[in-house]
Amino acid sequence: MTRPHPGQPPAEQPPPGCPAHAGTAVSLDGPGFQVDPQALYRAMRRDHGPVVPVELPGGVPAWLVIGYRELHRVTSDGELFPRDVGLWNQWPHIPDDWPLLPMVGRPMPSIYFTAGEEHRRHVRMVVPALEGADPFEVRGHCEQLADRLVDAVCGRGTADLVADFCEPLPVLVLARLVGFPDAEGEDIAKVLKDLADGGPGAQSAHQRFGEHMARLVAARRAAPGSDVTSRMLAFPEEFTDEEYALDLMAVTAAGHLTTADWLGNSLRLMLTEDAFADSMAGGRRSVSDATTEVLWEDAPTQILAGRWAVRDTRLGGRQIRAGDMLLLGLGAGNTDPLIRQGVHGAHGGGGAHLAFSHGEYRCPFPAQEIAETIVRTGIEVLLDRLPDLELAVPAEELVRRPSAFLRGTTSLPVRFTPVRTTGDPS
């Protein structure tokens, strides 16, 4: 029997006109999301409108929200559409080894997997701890660590910017900010890479990640410092060590891969788009322009899971049933033609993009600011140290991550004139 799409009653045969049957549900697998996701989003709008019936691996049904206005409605109404995975009406059909389970999550006491007042309790503790990071200190960490990464490759004249720079820089900075010594930050970087790859080592990596955070909480409880963990522990409301560790895991993991892809996508734009590179060389565009352009056109998070309907409702002409999962099509919403008049290209209203989501469950503002500092400072250091950086392969040979959810480049081979390290005498 075909599993019913959310919003449809169980039936031995699909009911007449059910949009998710007769081959009309859109599969979120396939190479199209690597090659040209915007073409897929245009086809979805044409065939389904702003709310699309989709099918996840294993035939799991969901709704993909791709309309900008509908996304605003969902993300602005945390009472009707909370981030409460416990509401999901598909749990009886989800196996323990379902590949998207780490992304969708299970109910647990962290800032990322709680809803309502419990979520707000975690926000009250985590956000001030992030706000306490001194912007000048954050930039100093970025500059020092970016220089260190460039030093490792600058003498050889070639590099893979993804593996050598974009992936390690964010997690090394975040590890410092939460209170890890640099040596442990390098292992955190490996753990998060194993987690992101989602291979056979992912479960072991998740366990090691938790062990790192548990040790950090214990160490900072014994000897507080000037770091995010110590500020969390000093917050007056009571939390368990498990909650502290889970919140630190959420902050670090959520900030790592998205920032790495933001950095990589920005460098890709600057290296592959001749018009953009020429305008930067002529002083007409800046690093800030490149990073903002990416948040509109090539955002790291294309689809975000998820929200769950508390009760039956309608959205974008669709009947949504209680417990249905809604996936936030942030990348599609940013290119919704209904809101793009006068926006494409210069992006005068740069802050209106949905790259960080929106509403109560959006990426916290201090986390956005830290990510922006990492990306812009990293690019500035890289271009200052390697001014003749150029792509070492044809642009069409660059490969995207095989994911409908995350938009990143698997490698970015470059060449440049070899230079001395920062520690060499001039």
Secondary structure, DSSP 8 states (H G I E B T S, - for coil): -----TTS---SS--TT-TTTTTTSEES-STHHHH-HHHHHHHHHHHH-SEEEEEETTTEEEEEE--HHHHHHHHH-TTTS-S-GGG-TTGGG--TT-TTHHHH----SSSSS--HHHHHHHHHHHHHHHHTS-HHHHHHHHHHHHHHHHHTTTTTSEEEHIIIIITHHHHHHHHHHHT--HHHHHHHHHHHHHHHHTSTTHHHHHHHHHHHHHHHHHHHHHS--SSHHHHHHTSSS---HHHHHHHHHHHHHHHHHHHHHHHHHHHHHHHH-HHHHHHHHTTSS-HHHHHHHHHHHS-SBSSEEEEE-SS-EEETTEEE-TT-EEEE-HHHHHT-GGG-TTTTTT-TTGGG--TT--STTS--HHHHHHHHHHHHHHHHHHHHH-TT-EESS-GGG--B-S-SSB--BS--EEE------TTS--
